[in-house]
Amino acid sequence: MVEARRCAAYDPDCTRCPRLARYLEATRRRHADYWARPVPSFGARSARLVLVGLAPGMHGANRTGRPFTGDYAGILLYRTLHELGLASAPESLCAGDRLELIGARIVNSVKCVPPGNRPLPAEIRSCNGYLKEELGQLTGARVYLALGRVAHDAVLMACGLTRARFRFAHGREHALDGARWLIDSYHCSRYNTQTRRLTPVMFREVMARACERAGLAQAGSG
């Protein structure tokens, strides 16, 4: 079952962004079996590591109702989470499977699928209130792993920090305060992995480093 309870960090009926609301309405007409609503976050509520993505994919999370599930980007993500002992299975099939995340949670910068997978700056700002609320609730989080520049900027906005002080670069680590870190990674999109901008080895290394910073034991590290 897809988690869809309304709270300060998530509203399944949100229509704050008119363009996205219209796009979802049209999607529901075309694909009656799709989730086609704001996609809730997924994973442990006591997470020490929070992975921050961009937005749901049209035929991935927008279809299944779970972040990075049903599209190409999720293949590398969930496989790596499983290799590091942060997921109970190497593949996320649907929101109704028994997959669990251990010590980790996945959130998105924008909860609704945007046309062309490109949210507008105003839409990112509008949805940032939900991200700010959720990050505030995840009091045990020690590392935010930003999957791409948009996610990097969204985390900084949610934390009330300026972008000028924290420049995005793959593998770069930013100390936000005495307890929290922001670590950057290229997004695990089809384009980035097929062009080798991001390789599986690169992604595993940055994920392993995030685990280390978060104080999470890695599978096979002992």
C-alpha positions as CSV (number, residue, x, y, z in Angstrom):
1,M,0.0,0.0,0.0
2,V,1.2,3.5,-0.8
3,E,1.6,5.7,2.2
4,A,-0.8,8.6,1.6
5,R,-1.7,10.1,4.9
6,R,-1.9,13.9,5.0
7,C,0.6,15.6,7.4
8,A,2.7,18.7,7.5
9,A,5.4,17.1,5.4
10,Y,3.0,15.5,2.8
11,D,-0.3,16.2,1.3
12,P,-1.6,13.6,-1.3
13,D,-4.1,16.2,-2.6
14,C,-1.7,19.2,-2.9
15,T,-2.4,21.6,-5.7
16,R,0.0,24.4,-4.8
17,C,1.6,24.4,-8.2
18,P,-1.1,24.9,-10.9
19,R,1.0,23.6,-13.8
20,L,1.8,20.4,-11.9
21,A,-1.7,19.9,-10.7
22,R,-3.0,20.2,-14.3
23,Y,-0.4,17.8,-15.5
24,L,-1.3,15.2,-12.9
25,E,-5.0,15.6,-13.7
26,A,-4.2,14.9,-17.4
27,T,-2.1,12.0,-16.4
28,R,-4.8,10.4,-14.4
29,R,-7.1,10.6,-17.5
30,R,-4.5,8.9,-19.7
31,H,-3.3,6.4,-17.2
32,A,-6.1,5.3,-14.8
33,D,-3.9,2.8,-13.1
34,Y,-1.1,5.2,-12.2
35,W,-0.6,6.7,-8.8
36,A,-0.5,10.2,-10.4
37,R,-0.5,12.2,-7.2
38,P,2.2,13.7,-5.0
39,V,4.6,10.9,-4.2
40,P,5.3,10.3,-0.5
41,S,8.8,9.7,0.9
42,F,9.9,6.2,1.6
43,G,12.1,4.5,4.2
44,A,13.0,4.6,7.9
45,R,11.6,7.4,10.0
46,S,14.6,7.1,12.2
47,A,17.0,7.5,9.3
48,R,20.5,8.7,9.7
49,L,21.0,8.9,6.0
50,V,18.5,10.9,3.8
51,L,18.8,10.5,0.0
52,V,17.3,13.6,-1.8
53,G,16.2,13.1,-5.4
54,L,14.7,15.5,-8.0
55,A,11.1,14.6,-8.7
56,P,9.0,11.5,-9.6
57,G,9.5,10.1,-13.1
58,M,6.4,9.8,-15.3
59,H,6.5,6.1,-15.6
60,G,8.4,5.4,-12.5
61,A,7.4,6.8,-9.1
62,N,4.5,8.7,-10.7
63,R,3.1,5.3,-11.7
64,T,4.0,3.2,-8.7
65,G,3.8,5.7,-5.8
66,R,7.3,5.0,-4.4
67,P,10.4,7.1,-5.1
68,F,12.8,5.6,-7.7
69,T,10.5,2.6,-8.3
70,G,9.7,1.4,-11.8
71,D,12.2,3.4,-13.7
72,Y,15.8,3.1,-14.8
73,A,17.3,5.4,-12.1
74,G,16.0,3.2,-9.3
75,I,18.0,0.1,-10.6
76,L,21.4,1.4,-9.5
77,L,20.0,3.2,-6.5
78,Y,18.3,0.2,-4.8
79,R,21.0,-2.2,-5.8
80,T,23.6,0.0,-4.2
81,L,21.5,0.4,-1.1
82,H,21.2,-3.3,-0.8
83,E,24.9,-3.9,-1.3
84,L,25.6,-1.5,1.6
85,G,23.1,-3.2,3.9
86,L,20.6,-0.3,3.7
87,A,17.8,-2.2,1.8
88,S,16.3,-5.6,2.4
89,A,16.2,-6.4,-1.3
90,P,18.2,-5.3,-4.4
91,E,15.2,-4.2,-6.4
92,S,12.1,-2.0,-5.7
93,L,9.2,-3.6,-7.6
94,C,6.2,-1.7,-6.4
95,A,4.9,0.2,-3.4
96,G,3.2,-3.0,-2.2
97,D,6.3,-5.2,-2.0
98,R,8.0,-5.9,1.3
99,L,11.1,-3.9,0.6
100,E,12.4,-2.0,3.6
101,L,15.1,0.6,4.0
102,I,17.4,0.3,7.0
103,G,18.7,3.6,8.5
104,A,17.9,5.4,5.3
105,R,15.0,7.4,3.8
106,I,14.4,8.7,0.3
107,V,12.7,12.0,-0.3
108,N,12.3,14.2,-3.4
109,S,12.8,17.9,-3.9
110,V,9.5,18.1,-5.8
111,K,6.8,15.5,-5.0
112,C,4.8,15.8,-8.2
113,V,6.0,14.6,-11.7
114,P,6.9,17.7,-13.8
115,P,6.5,17.9,-17.6
116,G,9.8,16.9,-19.2
117,N,11.2,16.0,-15.8
118,R,12.0,19.7,-15.3
119,P,10.3,21.4,-12.4
120,L,10.2,25.2,-12.6
121,P,12.1,27.2,-9.9
122,A,8.8,28.5,-8.5
123,E,7.6,24.8,-8.1
124,I,10.8,23.8,-6.3
125,R,10.3,26.7,-3.9
126,S,6.6,25.9,-3.4
127,C,7.4,22.3,-2.6
128,N,10.3,23.2,-0.4
129,G,8.0,23.7,2.6
130,Y,7.3,20.0,2.6
131,L,11.0,19.1,2.4
132,K,11.8,21.6,5.2
133,E,9.1,20.1,7.4
134,E,10.3,16.5,6.8
135,L,14.0,17.2,7.3
136,G,13.0,18.9,10.6
137,Q,11.1,15.8,11.6
138,L,14.1,13.5,10.8
139,T,16.0,14.5,13.9
140,G,18.3,11.5,13.7
141,A,19.6,12.3,10.2
142,R,23.3,13.0,10.0
143,V,23.8,13.0,6.3
144,Y,21.8,14.4,3.4
145,L,23.0,12.8,0.1
146,A,21.9,15.1,-2.7
147,L,21.3,13.3,-6.0
148,G,22.0,16.2,-8.4
149,R,22.3,20.0,-8.2
150,V,18.6,20.6,-7.8
151,A,18.5,18.3,-4.8
152,H,21.6,20.0,-3.4
153,D,20.0,23.5,-3.7
154,A,16.7,22.2,-2.3
155,V,18.4,20.9,0.9
156,L,20.2,24.2,1.4
157,M,16.9,26.1,0.9
158,A,15.1,23.8,3.4
159,C,17.9,24.4,5.9
160,G,17.9,28.2,5.4
161,L,21.4,28.2,4.0
162,T,22.8,30.1,1.0
163,R,24.0,28.4,-2.2
164,A,27.1,30.7,-2.5
165,R,28.7,29.0,0.5
166,F,28.2,25.4,-0.7
167,R,29.1,24.7,-4.3
168,F,27.8,21.5,-5.8
169,A,30.4,18.9,-7.1
170,H,30.2,15.1,-7.2
171,G,31.7,13.7,-4.0
172,R,32.0,17.0,-2.3
173,E,31.2,17.1,1.4
174,H,29.7,20.1,3.2
175,A,29.5,20.5,7.0
176,L,26.2,22.2,7.6
177,D,26.6,22.4,11.4
178,G,28.1,20.3,14.2
179,A,25.9,17.3,13.5
180,R,24.8,17.3,9.8
181,W,26.6,16.9,6.5
182,L,25.5,17.4,2.9
183,I,27.2,15.2,0.4
184,D,26.8,15.6,-3.3
185,S,26.4,13.0,-6.1
186,Y,25.5,13.1,-9.7
187,H,22.0,11.9,-10.2
188,C,21.7,8.1,-11.0
189,S,19.7,8.9,-14.1
190,R,19.8,6.9,-17.3
191,Y,21.6,9.7,-19.1
192,N,24.3,10.0,-16.4
193,T,25.0,6.3,-16.2
194,Q,24.9,5.6,-19.9
195,T,27.3,8.4,-20.6
196,R,29.5,7.2,-17.8
197,R,29.4,10.5,-16.1
198,L,28.3,8.4,-13.1
199,T,29.6,4.8,-12.9
200,P,28.4,2.2,-10.5
201,V,31.8,2.3,-8.8
202,M,31.5,6.1,-8.4
203,F,28.0,5.9,-7.0
204,R,28.9,3.1,-4.5
205,E,31.9,5.1,-3.3
206,V,29.9,8.2,-2.6
207,M,27.1,6.2,-1.0
208,A,29.7,4.3,1.2
209,R,31.2,7.7,2.2
210,A,27.7,8.9,3.2
211,C,27.2,5.8,5.3
212,E,30.5,6.4,7.0
213,R,29.6,10.0,7.8
214,A,26.2,8.9,9.0
215,G,27.6,6.3,11.3
216,L,25.9,3.4,9.5
217,A,27.7,0.1,9.3
218,Q,28.2,-1.1,5.8
219,A,27.5,-4.7,4.7
220,G,30.7,-6.6,4.1
221,S,32.8,-3.9,5.9
222,G,33.6,-6.1,8.8
